[in-house]
C-alpha cells in the first residue's frame, strides 16, 4: 500500500548522479584499456613497461648485492684481459719459429753431414718441434720406412754410426773447444765404417783434443794413419797389468802395435829377463817367457820383412797397399847384366 506521508524522513535523499558518472567514467576507462590491450603492438609496449617497472622494483630490493657482483665481474674482466696478455702462446710460437729456422735446420744439416761422413748417408733426419709453456722442445726423428723404430731396421753398426754422428753434430754446434772422449767407438762396425770413423775423428782432432780408448789394434793403426794424413799430432800409450796392479799407463804401445825396431828393442829387454830367470833357476817362468819370446820373435821377423824387404808396400793392420813404394824397391834390387 502506497503512502503519501513524508513526515518520517529526516533529510532529503542525495542525488546519485555524480556517483553514477564516476562509475561510468571508470568503466569507460577500463573498457578503453581493454580495447588497447586487444591491440598486439600496444599490448607489447605495455608489457615492456610493466616488465621494466617490475625489474626496477626487484632491483631496488637487492641493490647492494647487485652492485657488489658488478664490481667483482668488472675486476674479473680486467684479470682475464691481463691473462691474455701474459700467456706464453706467443713466446712458444716465436720460439718454435726461431728454432725451426735456425736451430732445427742447422742441427738437421749437421746430422745429415755426419751421417754421410760415417757411411750412413742413406738415412735422413728430420726434427719435430713443439712448445710447452714457452719452452721449445725438439725431437729427432729418423726418416724410416713404415714408421718403424731404428732398432727394428738398422744394424748394430748403423746404430753405432748414428750415435757417433749425433754426438759429433751436437759437439760441433756447441761452439766450444773442449776435449771429447770415446770408449771403443768402433765395436760392431765393419772395416769400411771403421775407416770412416777414424778419418772423422782425425778431422775432429784438428779442432779439439780427442781421446780414444780402444782394444782394436787395427783401428789404432787407422787412427795413426788418418792423423798423419790430416797433419794432426798423435800421442799413443797403453794400459798394462804389472806387479803394481791393473791399468798401469805405459807410454809404449803393445808389442803388436810397435814397428820392427821397437819390437827388436822389446825382445832385447825380454832376453835379459829370461837370462836372469835361467840364472835364478826359475824353470817354469823361464820356459813360459821363452815360449812368449819365440812368438814375439816371429812377429818381429814378419814386421821386418814388411818394412825392409817389402819397403812397407804391405803392412799388417794398414787398410791399403801402397804400390808406389815398389818403384824404389825394384830400383835397388835390379842389377845391370855383365
VENJO-V741490 format. One record per residue. RES is the residue in one small letter. SS is DSSP state (A for helix, B for strand, O for the rest). PSI is psi in radians with two decimals (NA if undefined). OMEGA is omega in radians with two decimals (NA if undefined). Layout:
# VENJO-V741490
[[RES,SS,PSI,OMEGA] [RES,SS,PSI,OMEGA]]
This chain:
# VENJO-V741490
[[x,O,2.24,-3.12] [x,O,2.50,3.12] [x,O,2.52,3.13] [x,O,0.37,-3.09] [x,O,2.23,-3.13] [x,O,0.33,-3.07] [x,O,-0.51,-3.05] [x,O,-0.04,-3.10] [x,O,2.18,-3.07] [x,O,-0.76,-3.09] [x,O,2.91,-3.12] [x,O,2.60,3.11] [x,O,2.52,3.14] [x,O,2.47,3.13] [x,O,2.09,-3.10] [x,O,0.10,-3.05] [x,A,-0.73,-3.10] [x,A,-0.73,-3.13] [x,A,-0.68,3.10] [x,A,-0.62,3.12] [x,A,-0.71,3.12] [x,A,-0.72,3.11] [x,A,-0.65,3.12] [x,A,-0.72,3.13] [x,A,-0.72,3.14] [x,A,-0.77,-3.14] [x,A,-0.64,3.11] [x,A,-0.69,3.13] [x,A,-0.72,3.11] [x,A,-0.67,3.12] [x,A,-0.73,3.13] [x,A,-0.70,3.12] [x,A,-0.73,3.13] [x,A,-0.65,3.12] [x,A,-0.70,3.11] [x,A,-0.64,-3.12] [x,A,-0.44,3.11] [x,O,-0.29,3.06] [x,O,2.12,-3.05] [x,A,-0.77,-3.10] [x,A,-0.81,3.13] [x,A,-0.68,3.13] [x,A,-0.70,3.14] [x,A,-0.70,3.12] [x,A,-0.78,3.13] [x,A,-0.70,3.14] [x,A,-0.66,3.10] [x,A,-0.76,3.11] [x,A,-0.71,3.13] [x,A,-0.74,3.12] [x,A,-0.71,3.13] [x,A,-0.80,3.14] [x,A,-0.71,3.12] [x,A,-0.69,3.12] [x,A,-0.69,3.12] [x,A,-0.68,3.12] [x,A,-0.82,-3.13] [x,A,-0.71,3.13] [x,A,-0.66,3.13] [x,A,-0.48,-3.12] [x,A,-0.49,-3.10] [x,O,0.54,-3.03] [x,A,-0.82,-3.09] [x,A,-0.76,-3.14] [x,A,-0.68,3.14] [x,A,-0.75,3.12] [x,A,-0.73,3.12] [x,A,-0.75,3.14] [x,A,-0.72,3.12] [x,A,-0.70,3.12] [x,A,-0.76,3.13] [x,A,-0.75,3.14] [x,A,-0.66,3.10] [x,A,-0.74,3.11] [x,A,-0.69,3.11] [x,A,-0.70,3.12] [x,A,-0.67,3.11] [x,A,-0.68,3.12] [x,A,-0.71,3.10] [x,A,-0.70,3.10] [x,A,-0.73,3.10] [x,A,-0.67,-3.14] [x,A,-0.70,3.12] [x,A,-0.49,-3.14] [x,A,-0.66,-3.05] [x,A,0.12,3.08] [x,O,2.57,-3.09] [x,O,0.09,-3.13] [x,A,-0.78,-3.12] [x,A,-0.72,3.12] [x,A,-0.77,-3.12] [x,A,-0.80,-3.14] [x,A,-0.75,-3.14] [x,A,-0.70,3.12] [x,A,-0.74,3.11] [x,A,-0.70,3.13] [x,A,-0.82,3.13] [x,A,-0.72,-3.14] [x,A,-0.70,-3.13] [x,A,-0.68,-3.09] [x,A,-0.62,-3.01] [x,A,-1.19,-3.00] [x,A,-0.93,-3.04] [x,A,-0.83,-3.11] [x,A,-0.73,-3.13] [x,A,-0.74,3.14] [x,A,-0.72,3.12] [x,A,-0.74,3.11] [x,A,-0.72,3.14] [x,A,-0.72,3.12] [x,A,-0.78,-3.13] [x,A,-0.61,3.07] [x,A,-0.75,-3.13] [x,A,-0.71,3.12] [x,A,-0.71,3.13] [x,A,-0.73,-3.13] [x,A,-0.50,-3.09] [x,O,0.17,3.04] [x,O,0.28,3.05] [x,O,0.71,-3.09] [x,O,-0.28,3.09] [x,O,-0.30,3.10] [x,O,2.42,3.07] [x,O,2.60,-3.11] [x,B,2.46,3.04] [x,B,2.73,-3.11] [x,B,2.34,3.03] [x,B,2.22,-3.07] [x,B,2.54,2.99] [x,B,2.80,-3.10] [x,B,2.48,3.13] [x,B,1.82,3.10] [x,O,0.87,3.06] [x,O,-0.08,3.14] [x,B,2.23,3.11] [x,B,2.10,-3.14] [x,B,2.40,-3.08] [x,B,2.55,-3.14] [x,B,2.18,3.09] [x,B,2.43,3.13] [x,B,2.13,3.05] [x,B,2.38,3.13] [x,O,1.65,-3.10] [x,O,2.63,3.12] [x,A,2.57,3.04] [x,A,0.31,3.07] [x,A,0.72,3.14] [x,O,2.85,-3.12] [x,O,2.67,-3.12] [x,A,-0.63,-3.10] [x,A,-0.37,3.14] [x,A,-0.35,-3.03] [x,A,-0.75,-3.03] [x,O,2.52,3.04] [x,O,2.98,3.12] [x,A,-0.69,3.12] [x,A,-0.72,3.12] [x,A,-0.69,3.10] [x,A,-0.68,3.11] [x,A,-0.71,3.12] [x,A,-0.68,3.10] [x,A,-0.71,3.14] [x,A,-0.78,3.14] [x,A,-0.76,3.13] [x,A,-0.70,3.13] [x,A,-0.73,3.13] [x,A,-0.80,-3.12] [x,A,-0.59,3.11] [x,A,-0.78,3.13] [x,A,-0.70,3.12] [x,A,-0.72,-3.14] [x,A,-0.60,-3.12] [x,A,-0.20,-3.11] [x,A,-0.44,-3.14] [x,O,-0.12,3.13] [x,O,2.97,3.14] [x,O,0.35,-3.14] [x,O,2.70,-3.13] [x,O,2.77,3.12] [x,B,2.64,-3.06] [x,B,2.33,3.08] [x,B,2.34,3.10] [x,B,1.81,3.12] [x,O,1.10,-3.00] [x,O,-0.20,-3.01] [x,O,0.24,3.06] [x,O,2.47,-3.11] [x,O,0.13,3.13] [x,O,2.50,3.06] [x,O,3.04,-3.02] [x,A,-0.60,-3.12] [x,A,-0.75,-3.14] [x,A,-0.49,3.03] [x,A,-0.72,3.11] [x,A,-0.70,3.13] [x,A,-0.73,3.13] [x,A,-0.74,3.12] [x,A,-0.76,3.13] [x,A,-0.73,-3.13] [x,A,-0.69,3.13] [x,A,-0.59,3.09] [x,A,-0.68,3.10] [x,A,-0.73,3.13] [x,A,-0.53,-3.14] [x,O,-0.29,3.05] [x,O,-0.30,-3.11] [x,O,-0.48,-3.05] [x,O,2.94,3.07] [x,O,2.29,3.14] [x,B,2.09,3.13] [x,B,2.23,-3.09] [x,B,2.17,2.97] [x,B,2.27,-3.13] [x,O,2.64,3.01] [x,O,-0.02,-2.99] [x,O,1.89,3.13] [x,A,-0.67,3.13] [x,A,-0.76,3.12] [x,A,-0.64,3.09] [x,A,-0.77,3.11] [x,A,-0.64,3.08] [x,A,-0.77,3.12] [x,A,-0.78,-3.14] [x,A,-0.72,-3.13] [x,A,-0.78,-3.13] [x,A,-0.63,3.09] [x,A,-0.68,3.11] [x,A,-0.75,3.13] [x,A,-0.61,-3.13] [x,A,-0.09,-3.12] [x,O,0.54,-3.11] [x,O,2.24,3.11] [x,O,2.55,-3.11] [x,O,2.43,3.09] [x,O,2.29,-3.09] [x,O,2.57,3.00] [x,O,2.89,-3.07] [x,B,2.84,3.06] [x,B,2.18,-3.06] [x,B,2.96,3.05] [x,B,2.16,-3.13] [x,B,-3.06,3.13] [x,O,-0.48,3.14] [x,O,-0.28,3.13] [x,B,-2.91,-3.11] [x,B,2.77,3.03] [x,B,0.55,3.11] [x,B,2.20,-3.11] [x,B,2.32,3.11] [x,B,2.20,-3.13] [x,O,-0.27,3.14] [x,O,2.68,3.07] [x,O,2.84,3.02] [x,O,2.85,-3.06] [x,A,-0.66,-3.11] [x,A,-0.41,-3.10] [x,A,-0.04,-3.10] [x,O,2.74,3.00] [x,O,-3.13,-3.03] [x,A,-0.81,-3.08] [x,A,-0.71,-3.14] [x,A,-0.52,3.07] [x,A,-0.70,3.10] [x,A,-0.73,3.10] [x,A,-0.72,3.12] [x,A,-0.63,3.12] [x,A,-0.65,3.10] [x,A,-0.74,3.11] [x,A,-0.75,-3.14] [x,A,-0.62,3.11] [x,A,-0.72,3.11] [x,A,-0.69,3.12] [x,A,-0.69,3.14] [x,A,-0.72,3.12] [x,A,-0.67,3.12] [x,A,-0.69,3.10] [x,A,-0.70,3.13] [x,A,-0.73,-3.13] [x,A,-0.65,-3.12] [x,A,-0.09,3.10] [x,O,0.33,3.11] [x,O,1.36,-2.96] [x,A,-0.80,-3.08] [x,A,-0.87,3.12] [x,A,-0.60,3.10] [x,A,-0.76,3.13] [x,A,-0.76,-3.14] [x,A,-0.80,-3.13] [x,A,-0.57,3.13] [x,A,-0.78,3.10] [x,A,-0.77,3.12] [x,A,-0.64,-3.14] [x,A,-0.69,3.10] [x,A,-0.68,3.10] [x,A,-0.74,3.10] [x,A,-0.60,3.11] [x,A,-0.68,3.10] [x,A,-0.73,3.11] [x,A,-0.69,3.13] [x,A,-0.68,3.12] [x,A,-0.78,3.13] [x,A,-0.70,3.12] [x,A,-0.67,3.11] [x,A,-0.67,3.08] [x,A,-0.75,3.14] [x,A,-0.72,-3.05] [x,A,-0.73,-3.01] [x,A,-1.01,-3.07] [x,A,-0.79,-3.11] [x,O,0.03,3.07] [x,O,0.68,3.08] [x,O,0.39,3.03] [x,O,-0.71,3.08] [x,O,2.23,3.08] [x,O,2.36,3.10] [x,O,2.45,-3.13] [x,O,0.14,3.02] [x,O,2.50,-2.97] [x,O,-0.40,-3.04] [x,O,2.99,3.05] [x,O,2.08,-3.08] [x,O,1.51,-3.07] [x,O,-0.31,3.13] [x,O,-0.41,3.12] [x,A,-0.25,-3.14] [x,A,-0.56,-3.11] [x,A,-0.83,3.12] [x,A,-0.63,-3.12] [x,A,-0.80,-3.10] [x,A,-0.59,-3.13] [x,A,-0.52,-3.14] [x,A,-0.45,-3.09] [x,A,-0.30,-3.12] [x,O,2.33,3.11] [x,O,2.69,-3.14] [x,O,2.22,-3.12] [x,O,2.59,3.13] [x,O,NA,NA]]
